[in-house]
Amino acid sequence: MSALVIRPARLEDHARVAELFLELETGDPKPDATRFANELCPSTFVAVKDGAVTAYLFAQFMKDTVYIRHVATAPSARRTGAARALFAKVKAEARARGAERICLNVKPDNTAAIALYEDEGLAFRYTSQTHRFAWSKLPSHPVAGVTGALLDPAFDAELETRFGLPSEQIATTRAIPNKVIVGIFRDGKPVGLACFDPTFPGAFPIRAVDSEVFPALLDACKAHAIEDDMNVVIEDAPDLVAWLTNAGAPPRMTFSYYAGSLQK
């Protein structure tokens, strides 16, 4: 029996990673070959045992933060140390790039994963909700005095600070093919943003100063939509969750956001 090997993902890993993606149980479609090549593969690590990929970890590396986006392990490989080894590899890679912070989302009932993350120094910060809806069932809601447009990179740092986003999260998302970065403005000042992928389709992150302007942000995304479906992740914003719920798109899944320092 060979030792566990952690290595960067390769294009030929697509089929196996797509299969493991279903272990996340998010209800989202498996990443196709194009999405895997453009978005996941460049910052994904896989665990290999006896020549087979048994787990993977997809991360988003930013200026001072590494955001763990997926951690998935085959049922037969759970509790074998694969996830912990992947976690250690990504933390080491993030430190080497100068990052100081690590964060992720996890299902609140995933006690095994939460135990691992807490053991690694992460702590609960807030709750996020995911929503799925059809544009055809969510009428437009124009907001007087608020306009939407593609977001100029000059606003990135201001919005990241305003909404507590990791530094360069917008820029690193902007660099992924197919992503559309939209913003909404009131009196010439940005009051919301959405990193929208029309091919997924979905938006993350998506932030607005309040629920009054939020409908305008959805309309700005809708202007670039190519499918009727839409997914959004609302982070620590109960007023936006309430607006979507009242509009007929209640939360379909809840996540706990955990974060910690890499300086330990």
C-alpha positions as CSV (number, residue, x, y, z in Angstrom):
1,M,0.0,0.0,0.0
2,S,1.5,3.4,-1.0
3,A,1.7,6.5,1.1
4,L,-0.8,9.3,0.8
5,V,0.4,11.9,-1.8
6,I,-0.8,15.5,-1.9
7,R,-0.2,17.2,-5.3
8,P,-1.7,20.0,-7.4
9,A,-4.7,19.0,-9.5
10,R,-4.2,18.2,-13.2
11,L,-6.6,18.6,-16.1
12,E,-7.0,14.8,-16.2
13,D,-8.3,14.8,-12.7
14,H,-11.5,16.5,-13.8
15,A,-13.8,13.4,-13.9
16,R,-12.7,12.3,-10.4
17,V,-12.9,15.7,-8.9
18,A,-16.4,16.2,-10.5
19,E,-17.5,13.0,-8.9
20,L,-16.2,14.0,-5.5
21,F,-17.9,17.4,-5.8
22,L,-21.2,15.6,-5.3
23,E,-20.0,14.6,-1.8
24,L,-20.5,18.3,-0.9
25,E,-24.2,17.8,-1.3
26,T,-24.9,21.4,-2.3
27,G,-27.4,20.5,-5.0
28,D,-25.3,22.4,-7.5
29,P,-24.3,20.7,-10.8
30,K,-20.9,19.1,-11.2
31,P,-18.2,21.4,-12.6
32,D,-17.9,20.7,-16.3
33,A,-14.5,20.4,-18.0
34,T,-14.4,24.1,-18.9
35,R,-15.2,25.3,-15.4
36,F,-12.7,22.9,-13.9
37,A,-9.9,24.1,-16.2
38,N,-10.6,27.8,-15.8
39,E,-11.6,28.1,-12.1
40,L,-10.9,25.0,-10.0
41,C,-7.8,23.3,-11.4
42,P,-5.3,26.2,-11.0
43,S,-5.8,26.3,-7.2
44,T,-6.9,22.8,-6.3
45,F,-4.9,20.1,-4.6
46,V,-5.8,16.4,-4.6
47,A,-5.0,13.5,-2.2
48,V,-3.8,10.4,-4.0
49,K,-3.7,6.9,-2.4
50,D,-2.7,3.8,-4.3
51,G,-2.9,5.8,-7.6
52,A,-6.4,7.0,-7.0
53,V,-7.7,10.5,-6.1
54,T,-9.5,10.1,-2.8
55,A,-10.1,13.8,-1.9
56,Y,-9.6,17.3,-3.1
57,L,-9.4,20.9,-1.8
58,F,-10.2,23.9,-3.9
59,A,-9.0,27.3,-2.5
60,Q,-9.0,30.9,-3.6
61,F,-5.6,32.6,-2.8
62,M,-5.8,36.3,-2.2
63,K,-3.5,39.0,-1.0
64,D,-3.8,38.3,2.8
65,T,-6.3,35.5,2.9
66,V,-6.8,32.0,1.6
67,Y,-10.5,31.1,1.2
68,I,-11.2,27.3,1.2
69,R,-14.0,26.9,-1.2
70,H,-14.4,23.1,-1.4
71,V,-13.2,20.1,0.7
72,A,-14.5,16.8,-0.5
73,T,-13.4,13.3,0.5
74,A,-14.6,9.9,-0.9
75,P,-16.7,8.0,1.7
76,S,-14.1,5.2,1.7
77,A,-11.3,7.6,2.5
78,R,-12.9,9.5,5.4
79,R,-11.0,9.6,8.7
80,T,-7.8,8.5,7.0
81,G,-6.1,11.9,7.3
82,A,-6.6,13.0,3.6
83,A,-8.6,16.2,4.5
84,R,-6.1,17.1,7.2
85,A,-3.2,16.6,4.9
86,L,-4.8,18.7,2.2
87,F,-5.6,21.4,4.8
88,A,-1.9,21.4,5.9
89,K,-0.7,21.7,2.3
90,V,-2.9,24.7,1.5
91,K,-2.1,26.5,4.7
92,A,1.6,26.1,3.9
93,E,1.1,27.3,0.4
94,A,-0.9,30.3,1.7
95,R,1.8,31.2,4.2
96,A,4.4,31.0,1.4
97,R,2.4,33.5,-0.6
98,G,2.2,35.9,2.4
99,A,-1.3,35.2,3.5
100,E,-2.2,35.8,7.2
101,R,-5.8,34.5,7.4
102,I,-7.8,31.5,6.4
103,C,-11.6,31.2,6.0
104,L,-14.2,28.8,4.8
105,N,-17.9,27.8,4.9
106,V,-19.1,24.5,6.3
107,K,-22.5,22.9,6.9
108,P,-23.5,23.4,10.6
109,D,-24.2,19.6,11.0
110,N,-20.8,18.5,9.6
111,T,-19.4,17.9,13.0
112,A,-16.3,16.0,11.8
113,A,-15.2,18.8,9.5
114,I,-15.9,21.4,12.2
115,A,-13.8,19.5,14.7
116,L,-10.9,19.5,12.2
117,Y,-11.3,23.2,11.5
118,E,-11.5,24.2,15.1
119,D,-8.4,22.0,15.8
120,E,-6.7,24.0,13.1
121,G,-7.5,27.2,14.9
122,L,-10.6,28.4,13.0
123,A,-13.6,29.8,14.9
124,F,-17.3,30.5,14.0
125,R,-17.9,34.0,12.8
126,Y,-21.4,34.2,11.2
127,T,-24.1,32.3,9.2
128,S,-24.6,32.4,5.4
129,Q,-27.6,31.3,3.4
130,T,-27.8,30.1,-0.2
131,H,-30.8,30.9,-2.3
132,R,-31.9,29.6,-5.7
133,F,-34.6,31.1,-7.9
134,A,-35.8,31.6,-11.4
135,W,-35.5,35.1,-12.9
136,S,-38.9,34.6,-14.6
137,K,-40.4,34.2,-11.1
138,L,-38.6,37.1,-9.6
139,P,-39.9,40.3,-11.2
140,S,-37.6,43.3,-11.6
141,H,-37.7,45.9,-8.9
142,P,-36.2,49.2,-10.2
143,V,-34.9,51.4,-7.4
144,A,-35.1,55.1,-7.9
145,G,-31.7,56.8,-8.0
146,V,-29.7,53.5,-8.2
147,T,-28.1,52.4,-11.4
148,G,-26.1,49.3,-12.4
149,A,-23.0,48.9,-14.4
150,L,-19.9,46.8,-14.8
151,L,-17.7,47.6,-11.8
152,D,-14.5,49.5,-12.6
153,P,-11.5,47.9,-10.8
154,A,-10.8,51.3,-9.3
155,F,-13.7,50.6,-6.8
156,D,-12.5,47.2,-5.8
157,A,-10.5,48.2,-2.7
158,E,-13.2,50.6,-1.5
159,L,-15.9,47.9,-1.7
160,E,-13.8,45.2,-0.1
161,T,-13.2,47.5,2.9
162,R,-16.8,48.6,3.1
163,F,-18.1,45.1,3.1
164,G,-15.3,43.4,5.0
165,L,-14.2,41.3,2.1
166,P,-10.7,39.9,1.9
167,S,-8.2,42.1,0.1
168,E,-8.1,41.3,-3.7
169,Q,-11.2,39.0,-3.5
170,I,-12.8,40.9,-6.3
171,A,-9.7,41.1,-8.4
172,T,-9.0,37.4,-8.1
173,T,-12.6,36.6,-9.0
174,R,-12.4,39.1,-11.9
175,A,-9.4,37.1,-13.4
176,I,-11.5,33.9,-13.8
177,P,-13.0,33.6,-17.3
178,N,-16.8,34.1,-17.6
179,K,-17.0,36.1,-14.4
180,V,-18.9,39.4,-14.7
181,I,-18.3,42.0,-11.9
182,V,-21.3,44.2,-11.6
183,G,-21.9,47.2,-9.3
184,I,-24.7,49.5,-8.3
185,F,-24.3,53.2,-7.7
186,R,-26.2,55.9,-6.0
187,D,-25.1,59.5,-6.5
188,G,-22.0,58.2,-8.2
189,K,-20.9,56.1,-5.2
190,P,-20.9,52.3,-5.2
191,V,-23.5,50.8,-2.9
192,G,-23.2,47.1,-3.9
193,L,-21.4,44.5,-6.0
194,A,-21.9,41.0,-7.3
195,C,-19.3,38.7,-8.8
196,F,-21.6,37.0,-11.2
197,D,-20.9,33.9,-13.3
198,P,-23.7,33.6,-16.0
199,T,-22.5,30.1,-17.0
200,F,-22.9,28.6,-13.5
201,P,-25.2,30.6,-13.0
202,G,-24.7,32.3,-9.6
203,A,-23.2,35.2,-7.7
204,F,-20.5,35.1,-4.9
205,P,-19.7,37.3,-3.2
206,I,-22.8,39.5,-3.5
207,R,-23.1,42.5,-1.1
208,A,-25.4,45.6,-0.8
209,V,-25.5,48.3,1.8
210,D,-29.1,47.4,2.6
211,S,-32.2,45.6,1.3
212,E,-33.6,48.9,-0.2
213,V,-30.9,48.8,-3.0
214,F,-30.5,45.1,-3.2
215,P,-33.2,44.6,-5.9
216,A,-31.2,46.9,-8.2
217,L,-28.2,44.7,-7.7
218,L,-30.2,41.6,-8.7
219,D,-31.4,43.5,-11.8
220,A,-27.8,44.4,-12.7
221,C,-27.0,40.7,-12.6
222,K,-30.1,39.8,-14.6
223,A,-28.9,42.1,-17.4
224,H,-26.0,39.6,-18.0
225,A,-27.9,36.4,-17.4
226,I,-28.0,33.7,-20.0
227,E,-30.2,31.2,-18.1
228,D,-33.4,31.5,-16.1
229,D,-31.8,30.0,-12.9
230,M,-29.8,32.0,-10.4
231,N,-27.9,31.1,-7.2
232,V,-26.7,33.6,-4.6
233,V,-24.9,33.2,-1.3
234,I,-25.9,35.8,1.2
235,E,-23.2,36.3,3.9
236,D,-24.1,37.7,7.3
237,A,-26.9,39.9,5.9
238,P,-30.3,38.9,7.4
239,D,-32.1,41.9,5.8
240,L,-31.1,40.6,2.3
241,V,-32.2,37.0,3.3
242,A,-35.5,38.5,4.4
243,W,-36.0,40.4,1.1
244,L,-35.4,37.2,-1.0
245,T,-37.6,35.2,1.3
246,N,-40.4,37.7,0.9
247,A,-39.9,37.7,-2.9
248,G,-40.5,33.9,-3.0
249,A,-36.9,32.6,-2.7
250,P,-36.3,31.4,0.8
251,P,-33.0,29.9,1.9
252,R,-32.3,26.4,0.6
253,M,-29.2,25.8,2.6
254,T,-27.3,27.3,5.6
255,F,-23.6,27.5,6.1
256,S,-21.4,28.5,9.0
257,Y,-18.5,30.8,8.2
258,Y,-15.3,30.0,10.0
259,A,-12.0,32.0,10.0
260,G,-8.7,32.0,11.7
261,S,-5.1,33.2,11.7
262,L,-2.3,31.5,9.7
263,Q,0.3,33.0,12.0
264,K,0.1,30.1,14.5
